[in-house]
Every structure is written in C-alpha cells, then in structure tokens.
C-alpha cells in the first residue's frame, strides 16, 4: 500500500522521481523520500507528510542520473522521518525502498542481526541490514541481494541502490505490484505504470519471486535460482490525460462525472458489430458448468459483489455467495462440487483476495477476475479476466470502478442466461444505455446534492442508511463512502433490521437516508422511515420516479428495477463528496487509507 519509483539513465532523476511519487500518492501519503546517487555519493531526503513537503525539502542543486523514491502508508511504525523510506544499511552502502509486509522479519532480526543498531520500527530495515551483512560473505551485490530475497517470507516489492555501483538498480517482487519501464538509454521502476507514463509506455511485468537487474541499457529478469527469463514488453494502454484532474477540484468529483462515459464504454466493449454480447467463450462455459458462484472481494468491491449476486441468481439461475476475502482466506466454508470463483478488485492487486486465489488454485478450482487492470496479479493468476474499462481511478474512495463492476456483472449474468437458453424480459444493453443517461442527469444535479448535505448532514456526527432488497446493498456502499471521506460515523442497514437493535441509537436530529427504488418493498421501507422519524430522526427518502411521494427529498430518473443500484449510488457518492467538502476534509486522500491494498 505504498508507492515505489526508480530511475537509471542519462538525465537528472529528481523530477522523474518526484513526478512519479505524486502520481502514486494515492497509494500512501504519510511520509515520503528519495535517494539519488552521483559521483559525490548518495543523497537522501525523507520527510513526514506529503510529496509536496518532500519537493520543498529536496536540494535542487543536486544532479544525479539514478535514484529511487517511495511514498508510504504505514504498516510497521508510526508516520515519521525515521520510519520513512528509503532505508539504509549501517555502513551506508545499501539503500532501498520496500512495499509489503515481511512476515518473518522478527525471526531474521533475532537470527542474523542481534548486534545491529536499528534506526526505525519498520520491517524494511531488516532487509537492508541483512544485505549488508551477507555482502561481507559473498562480496557480490547481486548474490547478497538474491540470498536475502530467498530468506524473506511475506509480500515485497523492493528497489535497491548500491552506492558503489552507479550502473545498476536491484529489484525484486513477491505478492506486491512492481513494473519495469523501458526507454532509450534509461529504464524505470514503478509500482504502477501511471507513475512513469510521461517517460515511457513500454513495460515488463515482474512475476513473484523474480529478481531484476535494471541497467541504463538493459534489463535482466532472473528467477531466484539465477535462471534468466526472456519476457516481451507490453504497451501500457493508459492515456496520460486520464490521470490529470483537469478543471476539477478533486479526482473524486471527476470520477463521479465519468460514470456515464464508463457505462457507455462497457456497452461498446462487450458488444459485437451485430449488437450481440461479446464474451470469451471459455468464460461462458465456465459459468454454465458451475453449480455455485463464489464472489470474493473487499470493501467497495464486496458491495458490488452483493449486487452481482442478485444478477447471477435472478438472471442466470445459478446460486451465488459473496464473501469478504480476508475472512474467506482463513475460514473457508464447505464448497459445492463445481464452484467457480469470481474475484472483484479495482486494482487487481488486493492482497486479501490474492490469498484466496492462491488457495483455491491449489485446490484445482477455476477463477475469474473482474478488474480495472488486465495485467494485474489477480488477472494474470486467474483463469479468466473481464475488464472494467473504467480508466485510471485516482481518488482513494472508489466511484466509477464500483458502477463499472456492477455493469460488467450484469453483462456476465445476462450472457450466462442467454447461453443457458433462458428468456429475459428486457434488453440489457438498451437498459444500460438508459442507465448511462440517468447517471448523466444525476451528475448534473450537484447543487441539489449539496443542498441536501446542508439540510441533513451539515452538523452530523453519525448517519444511518437504510434500504431493502437491492437498496440495502447500495446503502452499505453509501455509508462506506460517507465515512471514508467525511469521517462521519455511518452505517448501512436493512430497513427491517433497525427495530432489532440499532434503532436504540436514533436520537433527536440523527440523519437517516433511505432508498426506495424497489416496488415490492416500497411501502415497507417507508414504514421503517416513519419508525425512525417517530424517534426524532432527520430522515430523507431518495426514491425512484414512478413510486415517489411528495415528501421525498430527491427523485431518481426511472431505470429498469434490476439496474437501480447503478443510479441510486450516484447521489450517495455526491452526498459523501459535499459532506467532506463542507468539513474541509482531504477528499482524494482520506486519512489512514490507501487506494491499492497490497498487504493482508
């Protein structure tokens, strides 16, 4: 959940490192640092705080043609200059940055480094001291690096500088994302291609337990046993303009506004020239062969999975379960005879989900990944992949990736239904097009959303979201968005569950936001709203056109009832945005959170 950038070439490395770290700040932003090597030695700069603080601290007169940088999300040790990366060995010869968690760092510390003085509280420092120690045994940097990497258990992405070697960066990876970017007379290293798109669009994937020697003129990929791997580069299909805010004050608002475009792109990408659904036939057959679908996800993706379960069961007539990845990994339920696992992840690097994927692959079960990053770890290691086509999502709080996940799950369920010969009573692509139009109408009503925040959430310290059926799943996502970025304590509940305990928390003025988009439970949820109003709640109802009442706070454009989660979530995203804006919160980078959760 941190970001790495490295550069070795002919030009000054400073701006490549700092620009790259700014692009990766969504991955971690409690501290940052860079190390640059030149003829005068190693130049190290570290700060607690954001990249802007680092930029102001770096000595601009230093010129160096190789360096590494890091932006941190704390796992071991509090945010501080001492715990910030890069970390150095006691001799000062070796300097490295690391993402991930070394599970056996305490054992390594006890066994090999009992006489070493540590500066930080991090697991990372163990790695660099150990390399220094083993260099004394092997007197070869590459071999000392290899030996230490072979001792590590857990997740890591590592980039290292040897201050006595200005020709090579040393890189390794396991369960944590890292790429090598290729250029003319230079090469780069990055946790995400977005960091270095300004200098190259050609990248080499690094697989787990591989070591890479990155030189100015060549890149050599090796397995841990020293075997050299020949791997072709790929072109990163990301438009650099997609990762800029443009005229928007925040990435989150930009990404909310992009949802109609993303939905239309998904329609286009999953249709052929005859307007028929276009999916890989192997995915279709895997879905047909399954007797139960196990959806594995975390956070927002988990909420999308809950909606997807409805599609798969109601349209494709296949039983489905949705599981939190971090729980499933350690407490696997009794499985059906022919399961298919569907992993949902915006980044495709989610460590909790990957832990499940590794286990079920060992058991011989098939897996499908739904992700925004086709070349990601989950995508590579699963049998099949469906792309979200959402484009880069920079804000930590997911918006367009969530609705893209739901749209792709609709298409997966519809395609399976058609392959099974089941009749549908609606045209899914036409209805998705109507959804895109409805999203556009909603994103144009920002002033109305801001007014609702003023009326209902301005002074709130907590809030409840209630709904029934599909609305309940959307309420869980709406509550997550609000607490993620505004820090208002918020929870989403099934409307009928409030009276079984939670209604005890309702007091005078408590905001309660209710969704009413499902005809068969419309009156039931309105009854729940009356229950909380009777106890002093400040309640508002967001309803679907056709079932609205005069007292409803906001009415959504009408869409097919099955697809309401795609539109009902948009006002909830905007409510969260304006609540955070009014409170002066850091909307794109909320405290304690990171975008790509690459540690368990």
N, C-alpha and C positions, 0 to 999 in steps of 0.2 A: 504494500500500500504506500510505497514511496516511488520516487522517480529518479532514474539514472540517465545521464548524458555523458558521452565521451567523444573526444575528437583527437585525431592524429593526422597531420597533413603539412601543408606548406604555409598556411596563413595563421594569423593570430587566433587563438582558440577562445578568447574571452567571450565574444559576442555569440559564438555558436553555443557555448555552454549556458550563458545567461538566458539567451532567447529560448533555448531548448527547455531549460528549467521552468521558464514562465509558461510554456505550453503544457508542462507536466504538473503544474502546481495543483491541478485538480486531484492529483494522486496523494498529495501530502503537503502541508504548509505550516508545520510548527517550527521548523528550523531548516537551514539550507547551507550548502557550502560548495566551494570548488577548489581544486588543486591543479596547478599549472606547472609544468616542468620546462626549464630552459637551461642554458649554459651556466647560469648562476645558481642553479639548484631548484628545489621545489618551493613553490609559493602557495601557501594555504590560507584560505579565508573562510571563516564559518560564523554564522550568526543565528541567534534565536529569532524566529519570525519568518517573514515572507521574503520572496525573491527580491522585492523592491528594496528591502533593507540590505540584502546581500549586494545588490548592484551599487548601492551607495557606499558600501564598505570596501569593495574591491579596489585595489590600486590600479588605476587605468594606465599607468606608465609601464607596467609590466608587459612584455611581449613574449609569448610562448606559442609553440606550434603543436603542443599536445597537452591534454588535460582531461579531468573527469569532474563531474558535478553531481549533486544529489539534493533532492528536496524530500523532507522526512515527514512521515506520520508515525508518531511514537508507538513502539511496542515494548521495548525494554528501556526503561529510564524516562524521566520527565523531559519535556522540551527544554533544552539548554544548549549553550555553546559547546559544553564538554561532550554532550551526547550527540551533537550534530555530526554528520558525515562531511567530508572524508575522515577516516581514522588512520592513524599512523602507528607503525611498529616502534618499539622502544628505541631502536637505532636510528629511526627516521628514514630508513632506506625505502621501506614499502608503505604505500598509501593506497587505501581502497575505499570503495563505496559498496553498499550491500542493501538489497531489498530482501525481505522474507524473514523467517524465524529459524534459527539454528537450535534444534530441539536438544542436542547433546552438548551445548556449549559449556554447561557447568562441569560435565564429566571431562571434557577436553581441558578445561581450565585446571581442574584438580590433577589430572594425569600428567599434563605436559608443561603447565605454566604456573606452578605453585610459587615460583620465585620471581614472577613478573609483576611489576607495578602497573596497575590499570588506572587509566585516567577517567574512563566513562563507566556507565552502568549497562552498556549495550552488549549484546551477544556478538556483534560485529567485531569488536576489538579483539576478541579471542582469535578470529580468523587471521588478522594481520600480524599479531604477535607470533602465532603458530608458523606462519610462512617465514617470518624472520628466523625463527628457531631452526626450522628444517632446512633453510638455506645454508646454515652452518654445517649441516650434514651432507647435503648434495652439491653445494656450490654451483647450483644451476637454478635460475629463477623459474623456468618453465617446469622443471621437475619438482621443485619445492611447492609450487602452486598446485601441481597435479596431485601430489601426495596429500596436501591439506584438503583439497576438494574431496578426495576419496574418503576422508575421515568424517566429513560433515553429514549430519542427518537432519532432515527438515527441508525447508524451502530457501532458495537463494538465487539471486541474480547479482553477480559480482563483476566489478571492473577495477583493475589494479594497475598502478604505476610503480615501476622500479626506478628510483631516482638515478641509478647508474646505467640506465638503458633508455635512451631517447628515441628508440626505433620501434618499440612495441608496447601495446596495451595488452593486458592479460584478462581474459573474460571467461566466465563460467555461468551455468544456469541449471537450476532444478526447481520445477514447480512454480517458478516466478518468471513473468514475461521479460524477455530481452531480445533485441534485434541488433544486427549489424547492418549499417547502411554503407553502400558502396559509392565511391566517387573517383574522379580523375586526380590522382596524386594525393588523395586523402580518403579516410574511412571514418565512420562514426559509429557510436554505440548508443542505443536508446531503449528505454522501457516501452516506448510507444512511437510508431512512425511519425505521429503528429509533431514530435519534438524536433525533428530534423528535416521536415519536408522542404524547408527553404533551401537546403543544400543538396538533397538527393531524393529520388523516388524509387531507387533500386535497393532492395533489402534481402538479406539472407536470414532465414529462420534459424534459430538455435534450438535444438531439442534438449530434453532433460539429460543431465549428466554428460554434457559435452563441454569441452574447453576450446576456446578460440584465441588464437594469436592474431592480433589486429595490428598490421603494419601500415605505413603510408601507401605502399604499392601492392600489398597482397593481404588476403585474409585466409588463415588456415584453420579449418574446423577439425577437431580431433575428438575421438571418444576417450573415455577415461583410461583405456588401455594403450592409448597412443595411436590407434589406427586413424589414419587421415580419412575424412569424409568429403566426398565430392558432391556439392549441392549447388543447384542452379538458383540464381536470384529471382525474385519476383518484383513486379511493379506495384507499388502502393497506390491503389486507386482512390485517393483522397484528394479533393480539391482544397488547396491551401486556404482559399477564401472561406471554406466551410468552418474553419476553426477560428474565425475572427468575429467579433461582436458586431462589427459594422456600426450602425447608428443606435443600436440597442444599449440601454444602460447595464443590462445583465444578460449573460448567456441563457439563464433560465427563461427569461421572457422571450428571447429569440427562439428558443427550442419549443416553447409552448406554441408560438405562432407558426412554427414549421410543421405542425402535426397534420394539417390538411394536405400539404405537399407530400409528406411522407406516406400518407394513406393512399394518395393517388399513384405514387411511385410503386408501392406494393402491388396495387391493382395491375399496373402496367407490367411489372416484372414477372408476375405469376399468371399471365395470360399469353396465349399464342396469338398468331395472326387471325385465327377464327374466333377469338374471344373465349376460348376454352381454357380451363385451368391447366397450368403447366407446372407439374411437379416431377421430380425424379421418380421413375417407376419403381426403383428399389425402395424408396420411402413408402410409396403407396402399398407395395406388397408387404412391407414390414408392419404397417398399420393394420392391414387386413389380417395378417397372421397372428396378431397379438390378441390374447384373451383379456388383458388388462393393461392400461397405460399408467405408468408411474411418473408423475411430473415432479421433478426435483428442482428446487430454486431457493432463492433467499430474498428477503426484503421486498422491494417493488416487483421483482420478477416472480416471487411467490404469489403476490396478489394477482398478477396477470395469469398465473397458472390456475388459480381458483376460478377465474372467469373461463379459462380454456377448458377446464374440466366440464363445465356446463355445455360447451360446444361439442366436445367429443362424445359425451353421453347422449345429449339430446339429438344431435345430427347424425353422428356416425354409429350410434348404438353400441359403443364399447365402454365398459366400466373403466373409470379413471379415479386415481387417487392423487392428491397433492401433498408433498412432504417438504418440510423445511430441511434443507441439505445438511445443516450442522447437526440435526437430531438423527436423521436417517443414517448418517455415516456411522454412528455409534450404537444405534438401536434399530436395526433393520427389522421390519415386520415380516410376517410369513408371506412369501411371494406366491403368485399364481404360477401355473405351469408354463405359460408362454408370455412372459412380460415383455413390454417394450418400454425403455426408459427415455423420457424426454427431458433434457436439461435446458433450462431457460436462463440466459445470462447476457446482459448487455455487452459486457467486455469479453466474455468467453474465457476469462482468466480466474473466475471466482474459486478460491481455494477450497471452500466447503463443498461446492458442487463437484470439483475435480476429485476430491477424496472419495465421493460416492462413485463417480465414474470409474476410477481405478478398481474399486472393489467389485462392481458388477461386471466389468470386463474380465476380471479374473474368474468370475463365475460363468462366463460364456454368454452373457445376455447382450442383446443388441441395444444400441443407444443412438438417439437423435439429439443433436444440439440445435437450439434456436438462438442465434446470436447476431450481434451487430458487427462482429469482427470475424469474417470467414477463416482467416489464417490463425486464429487464436488457439490456445492449448485445447480447450474443450472441443473446438471444431475439428482439430487435427486428430484427436484421440477417439472421438465418437465415430460410429459407422457412417452416419449421415449428418448433413447440415442444412438448415434452412436459414437464409439471410434475412435480416430485418430491413435492410436498405434505408436505415434511418439517418445515415451520415453521422459524423462525429457528434457525440453528446458530451459537452464540457462541464456543465453545471453538475455538482455532486447529486442534487436531487433530480432523479430521472423523471422525465415527462414524455418526450416523443418516443423514447425507447419502449416505455410501458404500453402506449397505444399501438406501436408497431408490433409488439409481441402479441397483443390481443388480435390484431388484424391478421397476422400470419397464422395464429392458432385457429381462427375462423376458416381460413383457406385450407389448412390441414384437415380440419374436421369435415368440411364440405367435400374436398377431394376424396376422402375416405368413404364418405357416404355415397358419392356417385360411383366409386369403384365397386362398392358392395351392391349397387343397384337400388339403393334407397331413394325414394322420391322426396324432393324438397318442395316446400310451398312458397319459395321465394327465390329470386335471382340474386345470389350472394354478391356478385361484382357490382351489379346495379345498386344494391342496398349499401355497399361500401362507398360507392360514389356519392350517394345521398349523405352518408355519414361525413365524408370529407367536406361537403358543402355546409353541413350543420356545424362542423368544427370551425369553419371559416366565419360563420355568423357569430359563434360564441367568442372567438378570439377578438372580434371587433367590438365586443361589449365590455371592454376593460373598465370603463368609468362606472358601469353598473356594479361590477365586482368590487371595485374599490369602495363604493358607497356601502355595499353590504358589510365589508370589513369594518367600516366606521360605525355602522349600526349594531353589529353583533360581536365583533372581536377586538375592538379598539383597546379595551382595558382588561381583556380576558387573561386569566392565569391558567385556565383549563377549558377544554371544549369536548363535546361528545358528538360523534357522527353516528346516525342510526339509519338502517335500511333493512329491507327483507329481500330474500332471494338474491338475484344478481346485484342489487343495490347494496347489500351488506358487504360484498367483496369490494366494491368501489369505495364504500365508506372506510374500510380498513386502509385503503391507499390514500384517501383524502386526509385521514388522521395522520398517517405517516408523513405526508408532505408538510402538513402544518407544523408538526413537532420538529421535523428535520431542520427547517429553515427559520422558523419564528421562535422556537423554543417554548411555545405554548404546549402544556401537557395536554395531549389529545389522544382519544381512543375511539376506535370504530367498533360498533356492536350490532348484532342482530337485534332489530327493534323489539322483538318479543322477549329478549333476554334481560332488558333493563330492569323489569319488575322482579327478576330473580336475584337481585342483589345490588346492582350498580346504581339503581335509582336512589339509593341512600346518599349518593354523592351530589345529587341535584340540590342546589340551593338558589336563593334569590339571584337572578341575573346570569346563571350558568348558561353559556351558549350551547344550544343543541341544533345541529344541522341534519336535516332529514332528507333523504332522496325518495322520490315517489315516481318511478318510471315503469313499474310492473303492474299491469292491470289487476291481476288476481290477488295482489296484496295491497292495493292502493288504500282501501279503507282500513285495513289492519295497521298500516304504518301511521296513518293519520290518527288512529286511536292511540297509538304509542306517543305521538306528539302531544295529544291532549293530556296524557298522563304526566308528562314532564312539565307542561305549562301549569297544571294544577299545583305543582310543587315549586313554582317560581322560575322555571327556566325561561330564557330568552331564546325562543325556538323559531327557526325558519325552515320552510319547505322549498326544496328545488324539485319541481315536477316536470313531467313530460306533457307537451302540448296534446290535448285530447282528454287529459284526465286532471287538468289544473282546476284550482278553485281560486276565488277572488282574493283570498288572504295569503296565497303563496308568494314567497319572496322573489322567486325567479322561475321562468318557464323555459324549458329547453325546446329547441326545434324537434319536430317529430321524426323519429327514425324507427326502423324495424325493432320490435321489442327485444329480440335476442341481442341486438347490437348496441343497446343503450349504454353499456359500460364505456364504449368508445367516446361518447359525447358527454355523459354525466360527470366524467372525471375532469373535464376541461375547466368548468367553473371552480371546482375544488382546487385545482392547481393554481388558478388565478387568486383565489381567496388566500391560499398559503403565501403566494408571492407578495400580495399587497399587505398582508398582516406582518410579514417580515420587513417589508419596506418601511412601514409606519413605525416599526420598532428600531429601525436603524441597524438591522442585522446584516451580516455578510452573506448575501443571498446565494451566490455561486459557490462559496466555500464555507459552509456552516461549521461551527466548532466541533472538534473531535471526530469528524467524519472524513472519509476519503472515497473517491469515486470507484476505483478498482480494488476490490477487497481480495488481495492476493495472499493473505495469511489466515490460518484457521482460528 
